[in-house]
């Protein structure tokens, strides 16, 4: 059963929004609004940039970049996850948008080589306006982090999407201490633990009937994250690790070729065979 949950969100730095003349209580809901905010924040100078993504991290981009495609009602795979759908218009819309931010210098050059090591700390530096991260950051940043808000990852015209991750727990057949294991699971899923330990720590509760608990309700950012579980998604494919998590996999190769190397939609042709081979072709 589900035991720990996390969803991806768009984090935005309220201090930088205000400094750039943007409303810190009105996060972007479209690509144009993201671009407007990223340009204004980058214009502040002093090595401040409007947007960030870990350009050499496969898992980071599965979690933080793929939802931008989903928010445009598109996907990079077909329904059963066995074929690449790189000609989906939402793919071009999303990665053209990323490429535009890269070409305009709205993303720091260091993002090109980030393998995930500074994906989180980049936002903590107070030099990044926006970044897609998991909801774990809400509790992680704490009082020492920047003044930030979170909002659903937007589509070009106002769609929303999120990636849901986490861990599951179970009892294997033949377990010698199945009774004790069940006691732990039952305890960990109890209202007391979910609200007074899990929610208090800033994590998402696993039980939908406990979303309105006081600890979650005390932080609007946690409320947004919990509500996103209802629309969050994961790639439906038996080849998930090979396609999205492997650092030599085709999804990261597609992003780097399209966005950083400037191939644009030419990246489809240069990565199609890699997708096919990883998808059992």
Secondary structure, 3 states (H helix, E strand, C coil): CEEEEEEEEEEEEHHHHHHCCCCCCCCCCCHHHHHHHHHHHHCCCCCCEEEECCCCCHHHHHHHCHHHHHCCCCCCECCCCCCECCCCHHHHHHHHHHHHHHHCCCECHHHHHCCCCCCCHHHHCCCEEEEEEECHHHHHHHHHCCCEEEECEECCCCCEECEEEEEECCCCCCCCCHHHHHHHHHHHCCHHHHHHHHCCCCCECCCHHHCCCHHHHCCHHHHHHHHHCCCCECCCCCCHHHHHHCCCCHHHHHHHHHHHCCCCCHHHHHHHHHHHHHCCC
